[in-house]
Amino acid sequence: MAENFSVAISYGENLGYVEYDAANQKINVVLGDEIGKRKAEEFLAQVHEIEIPHETLLDFTVEKINPQAGVEDLKLALTRLWEATGVHVDWSRPVEYVKLHPHY
């Protein structure tokens, strides 16, 4: 059975999280700022072409990444979320903290 994945995000003064339901391949964005939430949802609903590194610093291939296809694809897409939307992924912030404190 696949496990669910969640990671904290922030936009402006609002904290939230992205949750991936592995059984249903569904992404849920929880964020108090509607603009940031919409930007993240739209970005994570799209397939992206991302340069993936391999053996050396110059060895990349372009691969299509579908964030909804699995946790590893979602994680790769999340590395590009900030640049594309301004929504920051807080990799080290505990999601349980964010649920209790949705603002800075």
Secondary structure as GFF3:
##gff-version 3
##sequence-region A 1 104
A	DSSP	beta_strand	5	11	.	.	.	ID=ss1
A	DSSP	beta_strand	14	21	.	.	.	ID=ss2
A	DSSP	beta_strand	26	31	.	.	.	ID=ss3
A	DSSP	alpha_helix	34	44	.	.	.	ID=ss4
A	DSSP	beta_strand	48	53	.	.	.	ID=ss5
A	DSSP	beta_strand	60	65	.	.	.	ID=ss6
A	DSSP	alpha_helix	71	78	.	.	.	ID=ss7
A	DSSP	alpha_helix	81	85	.	.	.	ID=ss8
A	DSSP	beta_strand	88	90	.	.	.	ID=ss9
A	DSSP	alpha_helix	95	100	.	.	.	ID=ss10
###
